[in-house]
Amino acid sequence: MPGSPWIELTCVRTGRPYYKNEQTGLCSFSKPEGGYRTGVKSSIPTRSPAGTYPARASYEETSSNYSSAQTQPSAPSYAPSNSYPSNSYTSAPARPAETVPLSRAVAPPPSSLAARTPTGPHVAILYYSMYGHIRKMALSVKKGLEAGGCRVSLLQVPETLPAEVLAKMQAPPKADDPIAEVSKLPEYDGIMFGIPGRFGILPAQMKTFWDSTGQLWMAGKLVGKPAGVFVSTGTQGGGQETIGFTFVSQLAHHGMNFVSLGYRDPRVFDYSEAHGASPYGAGCLAGPDGSRQPSELELGVAETQGKSFAEIVKKLAK
């Protein structure tokens, strides 16, 4: 129809006719209701995001009303999605999202591995043991702490006696537990002290180590941390109570909270055999010559102390 803004063109690739509005630049495969003019299209329509086919920036066309070729840019426009059949053109398929093959997927840790990496408050068992009695007690305390949900590190204080003196005292080789470092003590949520008796008080090795914590005391690094004591003596009167009693003053200067054993374990009341332990903490009797090893009763009380200490340290660590 003369005067109509629509012109009929032919796609050179498919040979299919389509209709272009000369005024707006819109293209459609549907015949315009107001009529159209005829012409020839020598380019290919391009699909727009809105679903129409705006003419390319440069094209050549002829019609009954045009006698020569001309170049006319047309701006992209947006027409209703139903202005051409939805299946007329197929856009390039979208690249699928990358999937991780099962061989590359990270598997969860096995339950056995999880069991070997316990969580919970971290407690240090800081001890000195010349003949092994305190370390044996420390293993029972460690068992109780771990049963109570704590992580445990066994640390021994440095030896102050020379090797030749230890040999004359017939002291066995030391365990492989790490040597304690003063600077790392604040990293623990609580400390259990394993102390053998020397004339009713702590030995020089433990006292020397604890005397080196002055910088921690000045900075208040151990304030509020729970602490407990378990002991070993040669006889019943060798310091089962006095070691704990006198060590409280060391803890008090640091502002630490002393956690006593009390009588949580009824075996502390037992009189069927000679044994260590007091309200201050678990204990064992080594005998005057050090030949006696901790009994099952004494080891059981030490385990109970570990469990009860774990209850307190978990509350304070929150």
C-alpha positions, 0 to 999 in steps of 0.5 A: 500500500503506497504511503505505508511505513511498512515494507516487505523484504526478503531474508537472503539466507532463508528466503522468508519474507518479513516486514520492516517499519521505515519510520521506527526500524522495527521488523516483524514476520507478521503482516502489518494490519495497515498494509505494506510496500514491497521491496528486496532485502539484501541483509540478514535480520539480527535478533534483539533481546526483546524478540524483534529484528532491528535492521543492521547498521548498514544495509542495501534495499530496493523498492517500488518507491526507491530507485537507488540504494541507500544506507540508513542506520536504525536504532535497536528497539523493543517490540512485543515478543509475539511480533514474530514466531517464537520458533523462527530463530534459535539463539546460541545455546548457553554454556552449561555451568561447570560441574565438579566430578565426584573424583574431584569433590572433597570428601568429608573426613572419616569418623576415625580422623574426627575422633583423633582431633578432639575439640573443647578447652585445652588443658596443660598438665605441667609436671616434674617426674624424676622416677616416673610416679607423677607421670603415671598419675598424669596419664590417669588425669589426662584420661579423665580430662579427655573423658570430660571433653578437653584437649590435653597436652603433657608438658614437663618442666626442665630438669635442673640437675646435671646428668651425672647427678641423675645417674648417681640418683639412679633416675630413669630416662625422661619421657618424650613429652615436650618441655614446657615454655613459659611464654606458651602457658597463656594459650591454655584454658587451664593447668593441672600441676603434677608435683612430687614432694621434697620435704613437704613442698614442691621440688626445686625443678618446679619452683625454678620453672614457676619463678620464671613466670614473672612476666606473665604475672606482671601482665596478668596473663594467667588471671582467671585460669583454673588450676589443680594439683596432684602429688606424689610423696614417699610417705603419708606424712610427706606432703599429701596435703602440704604440697597443695596447701603451699602451692595455692600461694603461687596460684594466688599471686597469678590470680588463678582459680584453685580447683580442689578435688574435695571428696568427689571420689569416695575412694578418698575415704577408703581405709582398707589400704594405704594410699595418697590423695587429699581434698587438695588433689589426687596423690600416690605414695612412692615409698621411702626408696621410690619402689612403690608404684601408684595403685589402682585406687590412686590412679582411679582418684586421679582420673576422677580429678581429671573429669571434675577439673574438666567440668570446671574448665569448660564452664570458665572457658565459655 
